[in-house]
């Protein structure tokens, strides 16, 4: 249970960091792209919109699947290769 909580917290931190970190860099991004900072702000809006739509699509896609198995598969995917994961389930 603790591992899942830490993974959820780390994911939330990552999403927040990408949005708020980009907000702090908008003047530099705008000057590099030769647009105003407010126009460069559409980058943050586009990212937030894609995260929201992506979450809906993923939720709809996995509603018919077994929750516990898919949660475990989602968590162990980045940490092990295909063969070691298959051997651990046998």
N, CA, C and O of each residue as an XYZ file, in Angstrom:
360
protein
N       0.821     -1.200      0.000
C       0.000      0.000      0.000
C       0.866      1.266      0.000
O       0.569      2.232     -0.702
N       1.934      1.245      0.793
C       2.789      2.431      0.846
C       3.447      2.711     -0.505
O       3.576      3.866     -0.911
N       3.861      1.645     -1.201
C       4.503      1.830     -2.499
C       3.552      2.509     -3.473
O       3.951      3.403     -4.219
N       2.292      2.081     -3.465
C       1.303      2.679     -4.365
C       1.097      4.150     -4.031
O       0.951      4.981     -4.927
N       1.085      4.466     -2.758
C       0.905      5.857     -2.345
C       2.094      6.712     -2.784
O       1.918      7.835     -3.257
N       3.302      6.173     -2.625
C       4.492      6.908     -3.069
C       4.507      7.075     -4.592
O       4.889      8.129     -5.100
N       4.096      6.043     -5.307
C       4.051      6.135     -6.769
C       3.041      7.186     -7.205
O       3.306      7.955     -8.129
N       1.887      7.226     -6.548
C       0.871      8.226     -6.874
C       1.382      9.637     -6.564
O       1.182     10.561     -7.353
N       2.036      9.796     -5.424
C       2.582     11.106     -5.059
C       3.658     11.548     -6.043
O       3.710     12.717     -6.425
N       4.516     10.617     -6.455
C       5.575     10.947     -7.412
C       4.993     11.337     -8.766
O       5.486     12.264     -9.408
N       3.948     10.639     -9.202
C       3.291     10.998    -10.459
C       2.652     12.373    -10.401
O       2.767     13.160    -11.341
N       1.974     12.663     -9.289
C       1.375     13.998     -9.122
C       2.423     15.089     -9.087
O       2.227     16.166     -9.650
N       3.541     14.812     -8.423
C       4.629     15.779     -8.377
C       5.196     16.032     -9.772
O       5.491     17.170    -10.135
N       5.343     14.966    -10.543
C       5.877     15.101    -11.902
C       4.981     15.934    -12.796
O       5.456     16.787    -13.546
N       3.671     15.682    -12.714
C       2.729     16.463    -13.533
C       2.735     17.920    -13.097
O       2.767     18.819    -13.937
N       2.703     18.162    -11.793
C       2.739     19.535    -11.293
C       4.018     20.256    -11.661
O       3.998     21.436    -12.012
N       5.139     19.539    -11.580
C       6.430     20.152    -11.896
C       6.508     20.576    -13.357
O       7.045     21.639    -13.668
N       5.975     19.752    -14.254
C       6.045     20.120    -15.667
C       5.179     21.336    -15.968
O       5.540     22.160    -16.807
N       4.036     21.455    -15.287
C       3.191     22.622    -15.537
C       3.757     23.877    -14.890
O       3.900     24.903    -15.554
N       4.082     23.809    -13.602
C       4.535     25.003    -12.899
C       5.957     25.394    -13.267
O       6.299     26.577    -13.241
N       6.784     24.422    -13.607
C       8.130     24.749    -14.068
C       8.100     25.504    -15.383
O       8.871     26.440    -15.595
N       7.205     25.090    -16.259
C       7.057     25.773    -17.549
C       6.525     27.191    -17.363
O       6.930     28.106    -18.080
N       5.625     27.373    -16.409
C       5.082     28.713    -16.160
C       6.198     29.681    -15.769
O       6.197     30.837    -16.193
N       7.140     29.214    -14.970
C       8.253     30.075    -14.564
C       9.193     30.432    -15.707
O       9.928     31.416    -15.630
N       9.167     29.645    -16.746
C      10.069     29.888    -17.883
C       9.381     30.540    -19.080
O       9.988     30.664    -20.144
N       8.144     30.952    -18.927
C       7.406     31.507    -20.070
C       8.081     32.716    -20.724
O       8.102     32.791    -21.952
N       8.631     33.663    -19.961
C       9.302     34.783    -20.648
C      10.470     34.331    -21.531
O      10.649     34.845    -22.636
N      11.260     33.377    -21.048
C      12.383     32.880    -21.834
C      11.902     32.075    -23.042
O      12.461     32.188    -24.133
N      10.875     31.270    -22.842
C      10.319     30.497    -23.956
C       9.742     31.436    -25.004
O       9.948     31.236    -26.201
N       9.017     32.465    -24.555
C       8.434     33.430    -25.486
C       9.481     34.181    -26.282
O       9.327     34.390    -27.486
N      10.556     34.589    -25.604
C      11.590     35.328    -26.338
C      12.342     34.409    -27.306
O      12.753     34.842    -28.383
N      12.519     33.159    -26.928
C      13.196     32.216    -27.822
C      12.349     31.926    -29.058
O      12.880     31.780    -30.159
N      11.032     31.843    -28.874
C      10.135     31.585    -30.006
C       9.655     32.866    -30.687
O       8.891     32.817    -31.651
N      10.113     34.016    -30.177
C       9.762     35.334    -30.704
C       8.255     35.593    -30.657
O       7.663     36.099    -31.609
N       7.649     35.228    -29.511
C       6.240     35.526    -29.242
C       6.165     36.087    -27.828
O       7.139     36.025    -27.077
N       5.007     36.635    -27.467
C       4.851     37.182    -26.123
C       4.718     36.043    -25.108
O       4.434     34.899    -25.463
N       4.932     36.389    -23.837
C       4.828     35.381    -22.775
C       3.401     34.856    -22.671
O       3.191     33.680    -22.372
N       2.421     35.723    -22.915
C       1.025     35.264    -22.839
C       0.695     34.284    -23.968
O      -0.083     33.351    -23.771
N       1.279     34.490    -25.133
C       1.079     33.542    -26.228
C       1.805     32.231    -25.933
O       1.294     31.154    -26.238
N       2.983     32.321    -25.346
C       3.711     31.107    -24.966
C       2.967     30.340    -23.880
O       3.173     29.137    -23.719
N       2.105     31.023    -23.135
C       1.300     30.376    -22.102
C       0.357     29.328    -22.648
O      -0.116     28.471    -21.902
N       0.077     29.381    -23.934
C      -0.757     28.335    -24.541
C      -0.088     26.962    -24.474
O      -0.760     25.934    -24.553
N       1.233     26.952    -24.329
C       1.930     25.677    -24.150
C       1.447     24.976    -22.885
O       1.192     23.772    -22.902
N       1.320     25.717    -21.797
C       0.865     25.145    -20.534
C      -0.583     24.700    -20.653
O      -0.950     23.627    -20.176
N      -1.407     25.527    -21.292
C      -2.814     25.160    -21.472
C      -2.946     23.912    -22.342
O      -3.760     23.034    -22.055
N      -2.155     23.837    -23.392
C      -2.198     22.659    -24.257
C      -1.754     21.402    -23.531
O      -2.345     20.337    -23.709
N      -0.716     21.521    -22.713
C      -0.251     20.364    -21.945
C      -1.321     19.920    -20.944
O      -1.606     18.728    -20.832
N      -1.908     20.864    -20.222
C      -2.937     20.522    -19.238
C      -4.152     19.896    -19.912
O      -4.737     18.951    -19.384
N      -4.527     20.410    -21.058
C      -5.662     19.846    -21.793
C      -5.355     18.430    -22.272
O      -6.216     17.552    -22.213
N      -4.135     18.209    -22.742
C      -3.780     16.861    -23.205
C      -3.720     15.871    -22.047
O      -4.064     14.703    -22.233
N      -3.298     16.296    -20.865
C      -3.297     15.420    -19.687
C      -4.730     15.076    -19.302
O      -5.023     13.922    -18.990
N      -5.623     16.054    -19.318
C      -7.014     15.807    -18.954
C      -7.697     14.865    -19.951
O      -8.395     13.934    -19.547
N      -7.503     15.101    -21.228
C      -8.123     14.240    -22.251
C      -7.493     12.851    -22.220
O      -8.195     11.849    -22.354
N      -6.184     12.787    -22.045
C      -5.509     11.497    -21.961
C      -5.984     10.674    -20.773
O      -6.140      9.458    -20.885
N      -6.218     11.323    -19.636
C      -6.718     10.598    -18.470
C      -8.099     10.025    -18.739
O      -8.391      8.901    -18.332
N      -8.951     10.778    -19.417
C     -10.281     10.263    -19.762
C     -10.192      9.080    -20.715
O     -10.884      8.078    -20.535
N      -9.347      9.195    -21.720
C      -9.207      8.111    -22.701
C      -8.674      6.848    -22.032
O      -9.181      5.755    -22.282
N      -7.662      6.989    -21.187
C      -7.105      5.822    -20.507
C      -8.131      5.217    -19.554
O      -8.237      3.994    -19.464
N      -8.877      6.037    -18.852
C      -9.906      5.531    -17.940
C     -10.958      4.744    -18.694
O     -11.353      3.662    -18.260
N     -11.417      5.271    -19.815
C     -12.417      4.566    -20.624
C     -11.834      3.270    -21.182
O     -12.532      2.259    -21.258
N     -10.576      3.292    -21.567
C      -9.956      2.107    -22.176
C      -9.771      0.959    -21.191
O      -9.824     -0.204    -21.593
N      -9.557      1.253    -19.922
C      -9.257      0.191    -18.964
C     -10.417     -0.156    -18.041
O     -10.229     -0.935    -17.106
N     -11.603      0.389    -18.267
C     -12.720      0.106    -17.359
C     -13.146     -1.354    -17.385
O     -13.646     -1.855    -16.377
N     -12.970     -2.044    -18.484
C     -13.384     -3.446    -18.585
C     -12.313     -4.419    -18.078
O     -12.580     -5.615    -17.961
N     -11.121     -3.930    -17.780
C     -10.026     -4.796    -17.380
C     -10.045     -5.035    -15.868
O     -10.658     -4.279    -15.114
N      -9.368     -6.094    -15.446
C      -9.263     -6.405    -14.029
C      -8.364     -5.362    -13.362
O      -7.194     -5.229    -13.723
N      -8.900     -4.633    -12.403
C      -8.207     -3.472    -11.844
C      -6.898     -3.815    -11.145
O      -5.877     -3.175    -11.395
N      -6.919     -4.810    -10.278
C      -5.712     -5.111     -9.514
C      -4.573     -5.554    -10.424
O      -3.442     -5.096    -10.266
N      -4.858     -6.430    -11.362
C      -3.823     -6.912    -12.279
C      -3.265     -5.775    -13.126
O      -2.051     -5.665    -13.295
N      -4.135     -4.939    -13.654
C      -3.667     -3.845    -14.506
C      -2.906     -2.797    -13.707
O      -1.975     -2.186    -14.232
N      -3.278     -2.577    -12.456
C      -2.541     -1.639    -11.615
C      -1.136     -2.140    -11.364
O      -0.172     -1.378    -11.437
N      -1.022     -3.422    -11.069
C       0.302     -4.002    -10.842
C       1.120     -3.965    -12.126
O       2.310     -3.651    -12.093
N       0.496     -4.283    -13.256
C       1.202     -4.221    -14.539
C       1.678     -2.805    -14.832
O       2.791     -2.617    -15.323
N       0.862     -1.822    -14.540
C       1.243     -0.437    -14.788
C       2.383      0.029    -13.911
O       3.206      0.843    -14.332
N       2.436     -0.486    -12.686
C       3.506     -0.071    -11.782
C       4.820     -0.785    -12.051
O       5.888     -0.186    -11.923
N       4.754     -2.066    -12.425
C       6.015     -2.776    -12.614
C       6.562     -2.633    -14.028
O       7.695     -3.041    -14.283
N       5.805     -2.074    -14.943
C       6.265     -1.918    -16.320
C       7.580     -1.187    -16.478
O       8.462     -1.681    -17.180
N       7.752     -0.025    -15.853
C       9.014      0.699    -16.035
C      10.204      0.061    -15.327
O      11.349      0.412    -15.611
N       9.950     -0.875    -14.405
C      11.029     -1.381    -13.562
C      11.564     -2.750    -13.961
O      12.589     -3.179    -13.432
N      10.909     -3.438    -14.865
C      11.403     -4.764    -15.237
C      11.146     -5.008    -16.723
O      10.264     -4.405    -17.335
N      11.939     -5.901    -17.272
C      11.720     -6.217    -18.675
C      10.670     -7.318    -18.807
O      10.203     -7.857    -17.804
N      10.307     -7.646    -20.024
C       9.195     -8.564    -20.269
C       9.435     -9.931    -19.656
O       8.522    -10.488    -19.047
N      10.623    -10.489    -19.793
C      10.895    -11.842    -19.319
C      10.846    -11.941    -17.803
O      10.270    -12.888    -17.267
N      11.443    -10.980    -17.102
C      11.438    -11.063    -15.644
C      10.027    -10.857    -15.087
O       9.678    -11.452    -14.067
N       9.222    -10.036    -15.732
C       7.856     -9.830    -15.262
C       7.019    -11.091    -15.481
O       6.209    -11.449    -14.626
N       7.204    -11.756    -16.601
C       6.441    -12.974    -16.877
C       6.842    -14.090    -15.922
O       5.985    -14.857    -15.483
N       8.130    -14.197    -15.591
C       8.564    -15.235    -14.659
C       8.015    -14.982    -13.268
O       7.706    -15.938    -12.556
N       7.882    -13.726    -12.853
C       7.396    -13.437    -11.508
C       5.909    -13.756    -11.362
O       5.437    -13.953    -10.242
N       5.170    -13.811    -12.447
C       3.734    -14.112    -12.384
C       3.436    -15.619    -12.435
O       2.312    -16.039    -12.161
N       4.426    -16.415    -12.779
C       4.213    -17.870    -12.898
C       4.110    -18.530    -11.549
O       3.931    -19.745    -11.469
